[in-house]
Amino acid sequence: MKTRKVLALAGVTLLAAGVLAACSGGSATKGEQTFAFTYETDPDNLNYLTTSKAATSNITSNVIDGLLENDRYGNLVPSMAEDWSVSKDGLTYTYKIRQDAKWYTSEGEEYAPVKAQDFVTGLKYATDKKSQALYLVQDSIKGLDAYAKGENKDFSQVGIKALDDQTVQYTLNKPESFWNSKTTMGVLAPVNEEFLNSKGDDFAKATDPSSILYNGPYLLKSLVAKSSVEFAKNPNYWDKDNVHVDKIKLSFWDGQDTSKPAENFKDGSLTAARLYPTNASFAELEKTMKDNIVYTQQDSTTYLVGTNIDRQSYKYTSKTSDEQKTSTKKALLNKDFRQAIAFGLDRTAYASQVNGASGASKILRNLFVPPTFVQADGKNFGDMIKEKLVTYGDEWKDVNLADAQDGLYNPEKAKAEFAKAKTALQAEGVQFPIHLDMPVDQTATTKVQRVQSFKQSVEETLGTDNVVIDIQQLQKDEVLNITYFAETAAGEDWDISDNVGWSPDFADPSTYLDIIKPSVGENTKTYLGFDSGTDNAAAKKVGLNDYEKLVTEAGNETIDVAKRYDKYAAAQAWLTDSALIIPTTSLTGRPILSKMVPFTMPFAFSGNKGTSDPLLYKYLELQDKAVTVDEYQKAQDKWMKEKEESNKKAQEELAKHVK
């Protein structure tokens, strides 16, 4: 989530649940329609089967379809599969592939039908290539774990079969009520074997649209690094009536001039623009376009501050001695020290560097798993977590975990936790102040402002004689290479970092909490600075083995959903108390100007076919004038009502698929 859902800290991606139901105002545009927007990070490949990066899935999710997709109300609906069924024991899922599903070249020429075998080929390729997203299904599909580990070299023993050209069947190890939501992810997508073999190592090259085949609503026409990405509507797509925008043009933006998106929207160069309330020109923009500045809803993406508990590289550092390096390592292994940082961070001030003082609260998040992500027995997940968290200590008794407010910032608590940490650390020979290197892209104005705000609030609360945040202002590529794109923990060159976030892959808390299991987590290096599966000493010291036991116990509860969520709440409570990762904000909840008809895009809190990242263009409709606040609010009210009714009907329909 990560699978591709590991997200680089974004400056402009924004258009999620909040820009998602038909709007009553602003006439729809006529003739050929072009959606113009911006992007910030180039993909390192187009390999939707193996990637863990949103930079890739932002592209491939618009050109590759899997078995199912999300509609605009969040329901899973047919895509490559026109129908499906599940056995009564919940272990066997059978999908019927539609007859009109075809593969096309980047030029739109028909290549071959999409067949059931293409899904088998795709999963075998993803496994053989050690896909970064394999963990999503490795323990789910019967026999896949043994094949992935080399214990069985016969892929025909894995629980995926092409029963005929139009029927693909999956056999699971245990029931997963959320299995279908996984089918939107690239690791379960199809690939044509003949084409794959013909391309060899040139399959899915980042700058070559002809290196993949297309079965989705759009064709990738060009990708020029740090310049542009262009798509065109697939004229022969099976569901072309639901593809309303003809061309997509994305322009690279380095995030430096934060007035540029609004200016480009006003001059017609962009169809939508992310706004920056801290920019000097924003006050004037408010005067002229106040009625059109819309704040989107919060989504399920969580941005956070990670702590590198086992740092190995020091190319980018302000530390001047080995003693400082050792002292910092020992400090980050101390829970009270980490809690002092968590309680000492003024999230409202931090978020205001993006959303301005008046909009800061609209993006605040206090939990890794959003508090409303799932519900059971009439309780939101956040309420379930709170019941567990208060058992860890008095510091948690008065904490509000809800979104859109800062429930953690508390200078007095920060000082109290730091006092405990300092006593323990001094006994270990630690020298103060503790120096924490924090990297930032120096060309992205709001990112620099955010880390400066982080530095100010933490140092002001704890004192610079105790903690110093050393901001490392680097080139964009340098920051990405030591955070987001680092291949191993050895390349994670930082002490604390706010450069990543997580967007969920499927509709279950495990999609967040599994990713930092020390034995098999796919993102322990990204968030915590160690490679999973290495029996890491630092991971043991901070108690992550205890965390994994909680997560594993929750995952083993497959029958009673309420019990399952309750156990995952216990794992999230442990994680919150540990302060190993410190949530800050959501992706959306930010001000925009837009000519997108509100709520026409697909919606989901998870997966590749209905979230804010990737931004999806199928179903999207445009209008000729900027959306007004009033139009947006009416559309949102209408969508919420329709969504409730649609979701209820969808739940009733589920029973019909059990055979």
C-alpha positions as CSV (number, residue, x, y, z in Angstrom):
1,M,0.0,0.0,0.0
2,K,3.5,-1.2,-0.3
3,T,3.4,-2.5,-2.4
4,R,3.0,0.4,-4.7
5,K,1.4,2.2,-1.9
6,V,4.6,3.5,-0.4
7,L,4.2,7.2,-1.2
8,A,6.8,9.9,-1.4
9,L,5.7,12.9,0.6
10,A,3.6,14.7,-1.9
11,G,3.2,18.4,-2.6
12,V,0.4,18.2,-5.2
13,T,-1.3,14.8,-5.3
14,L,-4.7,15.5,-3.8
15,L,-7.7,14.5,-5.7
16,A,-9.3,11.7,-3.7
17,A,-12.5,11.1,-1.9
18,G,-13.0,14.8,-1.8
19,V,-13.2,15.3,-5.6
20,L,-15.0,12.3,-6.2
21,A,-21.0,12.3,-7.2
22,A,-22.3,14.2,-10.0
23,C,-22.5,17.9,-9.6
24,S,-25.6,19.9,-10.3
25,G,-23.8,23.1,-11.4
26,G,-21.3,24.0,-14.1
27,S,-22.2,22.6,-17.5
28,A,-20.1,19.6,-18.7
29,T,-17.6,20.4,-21.4
30,K,-18.3,19.3,-25.0
31,G,-16.1,18.0,-27.8
32,E,-12.6,16.5,-27.1
33,Q,-11.8,16.8,-23.4
34,T,-8.3,17.0,-21.9
35,F,-7.4,16.8,-18.3
36,A,-4.3,18.7,-17.4
37,F,-2.6,18.3,-14.1
38,T,0.9,18.0,-12.5
39,Y,3.1,15.2,-11.1
40,E,6.2,15.3,-9.0
41,T,8.0,11.9,-9.1
42,D,9.0,9.9,-12.2
43,P,8.5,6.2,-12.1
44,D,11.6,4.0,-12.2
45,N,9.7,1.4,-14.2
46,L,6.2,0.5,-15.6
47,N,6.1,-2.9,-14.0
48,Y,2.7,-3.1,-12.4
49,L,3.3,-6.7,-11.4
50,T,6.4,-6.1,-9.2
51,T,6.4,-2.4,-8.2
52,S,5.9,-1.0,-4.7
53,K,5.9,2.6,-5.8
54,A,2.9,4.9,-6.3
55,A,4.9,6.7,-8.9
56,T,4.4,3.6,-11.1
57,S,0.9,2.8,-10.2
58,N,-0.2,6.3,-10.8
59,I,0.4,5.5,-14.4
60,T,-0.3,1.8,-14.7
61,S,-3.6,1.8,-12.8
62,N,-5.0,3.9,-15.7
63,V,-3.9,1.5,-18.4
64,I,-4.1,-2.0,-16.8
65,D,-7.3,-3.5,-15.5
66,G,-7.5,-6.4,-13.1
67,L,-10.5,-8.7,-12.2
68,L,-12.5,-6.1,-10.3
69,E,-12.6,-2.3,-9.8
70,N,-14.4,0.2,-7.6
71,D,-17.3,2.3,-8.7
72,R,-17.9,5.9,-7.4
73,Y,-19.6,4.6,-4.2
74,G,-16.7,2.3,-3.2
75,N,-18.4,-0.9,-4.3
76,L,-16.3,-3.6,-6.1
77,V,-17.7,-4.1,-9.6
78,P,-16.8,-6.3,-12.6
79,S,-13.8,-5.3,-14.7
80,M,-11.8,-8.0,-16.6
81,A,-14.1,-10.5,-14.7
82,E,-17.7,-10.1,-15.7
83,D,-18.9,-12.3,-12.8
84,W,-17.5,-14.3,-9.9
85,S,-18.4,-16.7,-7.2
86,V,-17.0,-17.9,-3.9
87,S,-17.4,-21.3,-2.2
88,K,-19.3,-21.6,1.0
89,D,-16.2,-22.3,3.0
90,G,-14.7,-19.0,1.7
91,L,-11.6,-20.7,0.2
92,T,-12.3,-20.8,-3.5
93,Y,-12.9,-17.8,-5.7
94,T,-13.9,-18.3,-9.4
95,Y,-13.9,-15.5,-11.9
96,K,-15.4,-15.5,-15.4
97,I,-13.3,-13.4,-17.8
98,R,-15.4,-11.2,-20.2
99,Q,-15.3,-12.2,-23.9
100,D,-14.6,-8.6,-25.0
101,A,-11.5,-8.1,-22.9
102,K,-8.5,-7.4,-25.2
103,W,-4.8,-6.5,-25.1
104,Y,-3.7,-3.5,-27.2
105,T,-0.4,-2.0,-28.1
106,S,0.5,1.5,-27.2
107,E,-0.7,2.5,-30.7
108,G,-4.1,1.0,-30.0
109,E,-3.7,-2.1,-32.2
110,E,-5.4,-5.3,-30.9
111,Y,-2.8,-7.8,-29.8
112,A,-4.7,-10.7,-28.3
113,P,-7.7,-11.5,-26.1
114,V,-7.3,-11.3,-22.3
115,K,-7.5,-14.9,-21.1
116,A,-7.6,-16.6,-17.7
117,Q,-4.0,-17.9,-18.3
118,D,-2.8,-14.3,-18.4
119,F,-3.6,-14.0,-14.6
120,V,-1.7,-17.2,-13.9
121,T,1.3,-15.9,-16.0
122,G,1.1,-12.6,-14.1
123,L,1.3,-14.2,-10.7
124,K,4.1,-16.6,-11.6
125,Y,6.1,-13.7,-13.1
126,A,5.5,-11.5,-10.0
127,T,6.6,-14.4,-7.7
128,D,9.7,-15.3,-9.8
129,K,10.7,-11.7,-9.9
130,K,10.2,-11.3,-6.1
131,S,7.6,-8.6,-6.5
132,Q,7.7,-6.0,-3.8
133,A,3.9,-6.5,-3.5
134,L,4.0,-10.3,-3.2
135,Y,3.4,-10.2,0.5
136,L,-0.2,-9.1,-0.3
137,V,-1.0,-12.6,-1.5
138,Q,2.0,-14.8,-0.5
139,D,0.3,-16.2,2.6
140,S,-3.2,-16.0,1.1
141,I,-3.0,-18.3,-2.0
142,K,-2.5,-22.0,-1.3
143,G,1.0,-23.1,-2.1
144,L,2.3,-19.7,-3.1
145,D,4.5,-19.2,0.0
146,A,6.3,-22.6,-0.6
147,Y,6.9,-21.7,-4.2
148,A,8.2,-18.2,-3.4
149,K,10.6,-19.7,-0.9
150,G,11.8,-22.3,-3.3
151,E,10.5,-25.2,-1.2
152,N,8.3,-26.2,-4.2
153,K,9.5,-25.4,-7.7
154,D,6.3,-26.5,-9.5
155,F,4.0,-23.5,-10.0
156,S,1.2,-25.7,-11.0
157,Q,0.9,-26.7,-7.3
158,V,0.0,-23.1,-6.5
159,G,-3.7,-22.3,-5.9
160,I,-4.3,-20.5,-9.1
161,K,-5.7,-22.3,-12.2
162,A,-7.0,-21.4,-15.6
163,L,-9.9,-23.8,-15.8
164,D,-10.5,-22.7,-19.4
165,D,-9.8,-19.5,-21.5
166,Q,-12.5,-17.6,-19.6
167,T,-12.3,-19.0,-16.1
168,V,-9.6,-18.4,-13.5
169,Q,-9.8,-19.8,-10.0
170,Y,-8.0,-19.0,-6.8
171,T,-7.7,-21.3,-3.8
172,L,-6.9,-19.7,-0.4
173,N,-5.3,-21.0,2.7
174,K,-8.0,-19.5,4.9
175,P,-11.1,-17.4,4.4
176,E,-10.4,-13.7,3.7
177,S,-13.6,-11.6,3.7
178,F,-11.6,-8.8,2.0
179,W,-10.0,-11.0,-0.8
180,N,-11.8,-9.3,-3.6
181,S,-10.4,-5.9,-2.7
182,K,-6.9,-7.4,-3.3
183,T,-7.8,-8.1,-7.0
184,T,-7.5,-4.4,-7.8
185,M,-3.7,-4.6,-7.0
186,G,-1.1,-5.0,-9.7
187,V,0.4,-8.2,-8.2
188,L,-2.8,-9.9,-9.3
189,A,-3.1,-8.3,-12.7
190,P,-2.7,-10.2,-16.0
191,V,0.1,-10.2,-18.5
192,N,0.3,-11.8,-21.9
193,E,2.9,-14.5,-21.9
194,E,3.9,-14.2,-25.5
195,F,4.5,-10.5,-25.2
196,L,6.3,-10.9,-21.9
197,N,8.7,-13.4,-23.4
198,S,9.3,-11.2,-26.5
199,K,10.3,-8.2,-24.4
200,G,12.6,-10.0,-22.0
201,D,14.5,-7.6,-19.8
202,D,13.0,-4.7,-21.8
203,F,9.5,-5.4,-20.4
204,A,8.0,-2.4,-18.6
205,K,10.8,0.1,-19.2
206,A,9.9,3.4,-17.6
207,T,10.4,5.6,-20.7
208,D,9.0,3.2,-23.3
209,P,5.1,3.0,-23.6
210,S,5.6,0.1,-26.1
211,S,7.2,-2.0,-23.4
212,I,3.8,-3.1,-22.0
213,L,0.4,-4.1,-23.4
214,Y,-2.8,-2.3,-22.4
215,N,-6.2,-3.7,-21.4
216,G,-7.4,-0.6,-19.6
217,P,-9.2,2.7,-20.3
218,Y,-6.1,4.6,-21.5
219,L,-3.0,4.1,-23.5
220,L,0.3,5.7,-22.3
221,K,1.6,7.7,-25.3
222,S,4.7,9.3,-23.9
223,L,6.8,9.7,-20.7
224,V,9.6,12.2,-20.6
225,A,11.5,12.3,-17.3
226,K,11.0,15.5,-15.3
227,S,8.9,16.8,-18.1
228,S,5.6,15.2,-19.0
229,V,3.3,12.1,-19.0
230,E,0.6,11.8,-21.7
231,F,-2.3,9.4,-22.1
232,A,-4.9,8.9,-24.7
233,K,-8.3,7.2,-24.4
234,N,-8.3,3.6,-25.6
235,P,-10.8,3.7,-28.4
236,N,-11.5,0.0,-28.3
237,Y,-11.8,-0.4,-24.5
238,W,-14.6,-2.7,-23.5
239,D,-16.2,-0.1,-21.2
240,K,-15.3,3.0,-23.3
241,D,-18.7,4.6,-22.6
242,N,-17.5,5.2,-19.0
243,V,-14.3,7.0,-20.3
244,H,-15.3,10.6,-20.7
245,V,-11.9,12.4,-20.9
246,D,-10.0,11.9,-24.2
247,K,-6.5,13.0,-23.2
248,I,-4.5,13.3,-20.1
249,K,-1.5,15.6,-19.9
250,L,0.6,15.7,-16.8
251,S,3.4,18.2,-16.4
252,F,6.4,17.8,-14.1
253,W,6.5,20.3,-11.2
254,D,9.3,20.5,-8.7
255,G,7.2,22.0,-5.9
256,Q,9.3,25.1,-5.7
257,D,7.0,27.9,-6.9
258,T,3.8,27.2,-5.0
259,S,1.9,30.0,-6.7
260,K,2.4,28.3,-10.1
261,P,-0.5,25.7,-10.0
262,A,-3.1,28.4,-9.3
263,E,-1.7,30.7,-12.0
264,N,-1.8,27.8,-14.5
265,F,-5.4,27.0,-13.5
266,K,-6.5,30.6,-14.0
267,D,-4.8,30.8,-17.4
268,G,-6.4,27.5,-18.5
269,S,-3.2,25.4,-18.5
270,L,-4.4,23.1,-15.7
271,T,-7.8,21.5,-15.1
272,A,-7.2,21.2,-11.4
273,A,-4.7,22.9,-9.0
274,R,-3.5,22.2,-5.5
275,L,-3.4,25.5,-3.5
276,Y,-0.9,26.6,-0.9
277,P,-2.4,28.9,1.7
278,T,1.1,29.9,3.0
279,N,2.0,31.4,-0.4
280,A,2.2,35.2,-0.4
281,S,-0.2,35.3,-3.4
282,F,-2.9,33.2,-1.6
283,A,-4.6,36.2,0.0
284,E,-5.2,37.8,-3.3
285,L,-6.4,34.5,-4.8
286,E,-8.9,34.2,-2.0
287,K,-10.3,37.6,-2.9
288,T,-10.9,36.7,-6.5
289,M,-11.8,33.0,-6.3
290,K,-13.0,32.5,-2.7
291,D,-16.2,30.8,-3.9
292,N,-14.2,28.2,-5.8
293,I,-11.6,27.2,-3.2
294,V,-12.8,23.7,-2.1
295,Y,-11.3,21.6,0.7
296,T,-11.4,17.9,-0.2
297,Q,-12.3,15.1,2.2
298,Q,-9.7,13.3,4.2
299,D,-8.6,10.0,2.7
300,S,-7.0,6.9,4.0
301,T,-3.4,7.8,3.1
302,T,-1.4,8.4,6.2
303,Y,1.8,10.5,6.1
304,L,4.2,10.0,9.0
305,V,7.6,10.6,10.6
306,G,9.7,7.5,10.7
307,T,12.5,6.7,13.1
308,N,15.7,5.0,11.9
309,I,16.5,2.7,14.7
310,D,19.5,1.1,13.0
311,R,21.1,3.7,10.8
312,Q,24.1,2.5,8.8
313,S,25.0,5.4,6.4
314,Y,26.2,8.9,7.3
315,K,26.8,10.7,4.0
316,Y,24.2,13.3,4.8
317,T,24.8,14.3,8.4
318,S,25.7,17.1,10.8
319,K,27.2,14.7,13.3
320,T,30.8,15.4,14.0
321,S,31.8,12.3,16.0
322,D,31.1,8.7,16.5
323,E,30.0,9.5,20.0
324,Q,27.1,11.6,18.5
325,K,26.1,8.8,16.2
326,T,26.1,6.3,19.1
327,S,24.1,8.6,21.3
328,T,21.5,9.2,18.7
329,K,21.1,5.5,18.1
330,K,20.6,4.8,21.8
331,A,18.1,7.6,22.1
332,L,16.0,6.4,19.2
333,L,15.9,2.9,20.8
334,N,14.4,4.5,24.0
335,K,10.5,4.5,23.9
336,D,10.3,7.5,26.3
337,F,12.6,9.5,24.0
338,R,10.4,8.7,21.0
339,Q,7.3,9.5,22.9
340,A,8.8,12.9,23.8
341,I,9.3,13.6,20.1
342,A,5.7,12.5,19.4
343,F,4.1,14.6,22.1
344,G,6.5,17.5,21.3
345,L,5.4,17.9,17.7
346,D,2.9,20.6,17.1
347,R,1.0,19.0,14.2
348,T,-1.3,22.0,13.7
349,A,1.7,24.3,13.1
350,Y,3.3,21.6,10.9
351,A,0.1,21.2,8.8
352,S,-0.4,24.9,8.6
353,Q,2.7,25.1,6.4
354,V,0.7,23.3,3.8
355,N,-2.9,24.2,4.5
356,G,-2.6,27.6,6.3
357,A,-3.8,28.2,9.8
358,S,-7.5,28.1,8.9
359,G,-7.2,24.7,7.1
360,A,-4.5,23.0,9.1
361,S,-6.9,20.8,11.1
362,K,-8.5,19.5,7.9
363,I,-5.6,17.1,7.2
364,L,-4.5,16.1,10.7
365,R,-4.2,12.4,11.6
366,N,-3.1,10.8,14.9
367,L,-3.2,7.1,14.0
368,F,-1.4,5.0,11.3
369,V,-4.7,3.2,10.6
370,P,-7.3,5.9,10.2
371,P,-9.8,5.8,13.0
372,T,-12.8,5.3,10.6
373,F,-11.1,2.8,8.3
374,V,-13.2,-0.1,9.6
375,Q,-16.1,-0.6,12.0
376,A,-17.4,-3.5,14.1
377,D,-20.1,-3.8,16.8
378,G,-21.1,-0.2,16.3
379,K,-17.6,1.1,17.1
380,N,-15.0,2.8,14.8
381,F,-11.6,1.4,14.8
382,G,-10.3,4.4,16.6
383,D,-12.6,3.8,19.6
384,M,-11.4,0.2,19.7
385,I,-7.8,1.4,19.8
386,K,-8.4,3.9,22.5
387,E,-9.8,1.2,24.8
388,K,-6.5,-0.7,24.4
389,L,-4.2,2.3,24.5
390,V,-5.2,3.6,27.9
391,T,-3.8,0.4,29.5
392,Y,-0.3,1.5,28.5
393,G,-0.1,4.4,30.8
394,D,-1.6,7.6,32.1
395,E,-0.2,9.6,29.2
396,W,-2.9,8.1,27.0
397,K,-6.0,8.6,29.1
398,D,-6.9,12.0,27.7
399,V,-5.8,11.5,24.1
400,N,-8.3,12.1,21.3
401,L,-7.4,9.9,18.3
402,A,-10.0,11.3,15.9
403,D,-9.0,12.8,12.6
404,A,-8.9,16.6,11.9
405,Q,-7.5,17.6,15.3
406,D,-4.2,17.3,17.1
407,G,-4.8,14.8,19.8
408,L,-1.1,14.1,20.6
409,Y,0.7,17.5,20.9
410,N,1.3,18.1,24.6
411,P,4.5,19.9,25.7
412,E,4.0,18.9,29.4
413,K,3.8,15.2,28.5
414,A,6.7,15.6,26.1
415,K,8.9,17.1,28.9
416,A,7.8,14.4,31.3
417,E,8.7,11.5,28.9
418,F,11.9,13.2,28.0
419,A,13.0,13.5,31.6
420,K,12.5,9.7,32.0
421,A,14.4,9.1,28.9
422,K,17.3,11.4,29.8
423,T,17.8,9.7,33.2
424,A,18.0,6.2,31.5
425,L,20.2,7.3,28.6
426,Q,22.7,9.2,30.8
427,A,23.1,5.9,32.7
428,E,24.1,4.4,29.4
429,G,26.7,7.1,28.8
430,V,24.7,9.0,26.2
431,Q,25.8,12.6,25.6
432,F,23.3,15.4,25.0
433,P,22.1,17.1,23.0
434,I,20.9,14.4,20.7
435,H,21.3,15.3,17.1
436,L,18.7,14.1,14.6
437,D,19.3,14.4,10.9
438,M,16.1,15.1,8.9
439,P,16.4,15.2,5.1
440,V,14.2,17.4,2.9
441,D,13.9,18.3,-0.8
442,Q,15.4,21.9,-0.8
443,T,13.4,22.8,-4.0
444,A,10.0,22.1,-2.5
445,T,9.0,25.1,-0.5
446,T,6.3,23.7,1.6
447,K,8.3,20.6,2.5
448,V,11.1,22.8,3.8
449,Q,8.6,24.8,5.8
450,R,7.2,21.6,7.3
451,V,10.5,20.3,8.6
452,Q,11.4,23.8,9.9
453,S,8.1,23.8,11.8
454,F,8.9,20.3,13.1
455,K,12.3,21.5,14.3
456,Q,10.9,24.6,15.9
457,S,8.2,22.9,18.0
458,V,10.4,19.9,19.1
459,E,13.4,22.1,20.0
460,E,11.2,24.7,21.7
461,T,9.5,22.0,23.8
462,L,12.5,19.9,24.7
463,G,15.3,22.5,24.6
464,T,18.2,22.6,22.2
465,D,20.5,21.5,25.1
466,N,18.6,18.2,24.9
467,V,17.5,17.7,21.2
468,V,18.7,19.4,18.0
469,I,17.0,18.7,14.6
470,D,19.6,19.0,11.9
471,I,17.8,19.6,8.7
472,Q,19.6,18.3,5.6
473,Q,18.5,20.3,2.6
474,L,19.3,18.1,-0.4
475,Q,18.4,17.9,-4.1
476,K,15.2,16.1,-4.8
477,D,16.9,13.0,-6.3
478,E,19.2,12.8,-3.3
479,V,16.3,12.7,-0.9
480,L,14.4,10.1,-2.9
481,N,17.5,7.9,-3.2
482,I,18.1,7.8,0.6
483,T,14.4,7.4,1.6
484,Y,11.7,6.4,-0.9
485,F,14.0,4.6,-3.5
486,A,16.6,3.2,-1.1
487,E,16.9,-0.5,-2.0
488,T,18.1,-1.7,1.4
489,A,18.3,-0.3,4.9
490,A,21.9,0.5,4.3
491,G,20.8,3.2,2.0
492,E,18.4,4.9,4.5
493,D,20.6,7.8,5.4
494,W,18.6,9.7,8.1
495,D,17.6,9.6,11.7
496,I,14.0,10.9,11.3
497,S,12.1,11.4,8.1
498,D,8.7,12.6,7.0
499,N,9.3,11.8,3.4
500,V,6.9,8.8,3.1
501,G,3.4,7.7,3.7
502,W,1.2,4.7,3.2
503,S,-2.0,4.2,1.3
504,P,-3.9,0.9,2.0
505,D,-4.0,-1.9,-0.5
506,F,-7.1,-3.7,0.6
507,A,-10.0,-3.3,3.1
508,D,-8.5,-4.7,6.3
509,P,-6.3,-3.2,9.0
510,S,-3.6,-5.7,8.1
511,T,-2.9,-3.7,5.0
512,Y,-1.3,-1.1,7.3
513,L,0.0,-3.2,10.2
514,D,1.6,-6.1,8.4
515,I,4.1,-3.9,6.5
516,I,6.4,-3.4,9.5
517,K,6.4,-6.9,10.9
518,P,10.2,-7.5,11.5
519,S,10.2,-11.0,10.0
520,V,8.5,-10.3,6.6
521,G,7.4,-6.6,6.5
522,E,8.0,-5.0,3.2
523,N,8.7,-1.5,4.5
524,T,10.7,-1.9,7.7
525,K,13.6,-0.2,5.9
526,T,11.5,2.7,4.8
527,Y,9.9,3.5,8.1
528,L,12.4,2.1,10.7
529,G,15.7,1.7,9.0
530,F,16.2,-2.1,9.1
531,D,15.7,-4.9,6.6
532,S,13.0,-7.4,7.6
533,G,13.9,-11.1,8.0
534,T,17.4,-10.3,9.3
535,D,16.7,-10.9,13.0
536,N,17.7,-7.3,13.6
537,A,18.9,-6.5,17.1
538,A,17.5,-3.0,17.1
539,A,14.0,-4.4,16.2
540,K,14.2,-6.8,19.0
541,K,15.3,-4.2,21.5
542,V,12.3,-1.9,20.7
543,G,9.9,-4.9,21.1
544,L,8.8,-5.4,17.5
545,N,8.7,-9.1,18.0
546,D,5.9,-8.5,20.5
547,Y,4.2,-6.4,17.9
548,E,4.5,-9.1,15.3
549,K,2.8,-11.6,17.7
550,L,-0.1,-9.2,18.1
551,V,-0.5,-8.7,14.3
552,T,-0.1,-12.5,13.6
553,E,-2.8,-13.3,16.3
554,A,-5.1,-10.9,14.7
555,G,-4.5,-12.3,11.2
556,N,-5.3,-15.8,12.4
557,E,-8.8,-14.7,13.3
558,T,-10.6,-15.4,10.1
559,I,-14.2,-16.1,11.2
560,D,-15.3,-13.4,13.6
561,V,-14.6,-10.0,12.0
562,A,-15.3,-8.1,15.2
563,K,-12.8,-10.2,17.1
564,R,-10.3,-9.7,14.2
565,Y,-10.6,-5.9,14.3
566,D,-10.4,-5.9,18.1
567,K,-7.1,-7.8,17.9
568,Y,-5.7,-5.5,15.2
569,A,-6.7,-2.6,17.5
570,A,-4.5,-4.1,20.1
571,A,-1.6,-4.1,17.6
572,Q,-2.2,-0.5,16.6
573,A,-2.4,0.5,20.3
574,W,1.1,-1.1,20.8
575,L,2.4,0.7,17.7
576,T,1.0,4.1,18.9
577,D,2.5,3.7,22.4
578,S,5.9,2.7,20.8
579,A,6.1,6.0,18.9
580,L,8.2,4.2,16.3
581,I,6.2,5.9,13.6
582,I,4.5,9.2,14.2
583,P,1.4,9.9,12.1
584,T,1.0,13.5,11.0
585,T,-1.5,14.1,8.1
586,S,-3.6,12.6,5.4
587,L,-3.0,13.1,1.7
588,T,-6.3,14.9,1.1
589,G,-8.3,17.4,3.0
590,R,-6.5,20.2,1.1
591,P,-7.7,23.3,-0.9
592,I,-8.0,23.0,-4.6
593,L,-9.4,24.7,-7.7
594,S,-11.0,22.3,-10.1
595,K,-13.1,21.8,-13.2
596,M,-13.7,18.2,-12.4
597,V,-17.3,17.3,-11.7
598,P,-17.3,16.5,-8.0
599,F,-17.6,12.8,-7.1
600,T,-17.5,11.3,-10.5
601,M,-14.2,9.5,-10.0
602,P,-14.1,5.9,-8.5
603,F,-13.9,5.8,-4.7
604,A,-12.3,3.5,-2.2
605,F,-10.3,3.7,0.9
606,S,-7.9,1.0,-0.4
607,G,-6.6,-0.6,-3.5
608,N,-5.5,0.6,-6.9
609,K,-8.9,1.3,-8.5
610,G,-10.5,3.9,-6.3
611,T,-8.0,5.9,-4.1
612,S,-6.4,9.3,-4.3
613,D,-3.1,7.8,-5.2
614,P,-3.3,6.7,-7.9
615,L,-5.4,9.3,-9.4
616,L,-7.8,7.5,-11.8
617,Y,-9.4,9.0,-14.9
618,K,-12.0,6.4,-15.8
619,Y,-15.5,7.8,-15.0
620,L,-14.1,11.3,-14.5
621,E,-16.2,14.1,-15.9
622,L,-15.2,17.7,-16.5
623,Q,-17.1,20.9,-16.6
624,D,-16.3,24.2,-18.3
625,K,-16.2,26.4,-15.1
626,A,-14.5,26.1,-11.8
627,V,-16.5,24.1,-9.2
628,T,-17.9,26.4,-6.5
629,V,-18.0,25.6,-2.8
630,D,-21.8,25.5,-3.0
631,E,-21.8,23.0,-5.9
632,Y,-19.3,20.9,-4.1
633,Q,-21.2,20.8,-0.9
634,K,-24.5,19.9,-2.6
635,A,-22.7,17.2,-4.6
636,Q,-21.1,15.8,-1.4
637,D,-24.5,15.6,0.4
638,K,-26.0,13.9,-2.6
639,W,-23.1,11.4,-2.9
640,M,-23.2,10.6,0.8
641,K,-26.8,9.7,0.6
642,E,-26.5,7.7,-2.6
643,K,-23.4,6.0,-1.3
644,E,-25.2,4.7,1.8
645,E,-28.0,3.2,-0.3
646,S,-25.6,1.8,-2.9
647,N,-23.3,0.1,-0.3
648,K,-26.3,-1.4,1.4
649,K,-27.5,-3.0,-1.9
650,A,-24.0,-4.2,-2.7
651,Q,-23.8,-6.0,0.7
652,E,-27.1,-7.7,-0.1
653,E,-25.8,-8.8,-3.5
654,L,-22.7,-10.4,-1.9
655,A,-24.8,-13.4,-0.7
656,K,-25.7,-14.2,-4.3
657,H,-22.0,-14.9,-5.1
658,V,-21.7,-17.7,-2.6
659,K,-22.1,-21.0,-4.4
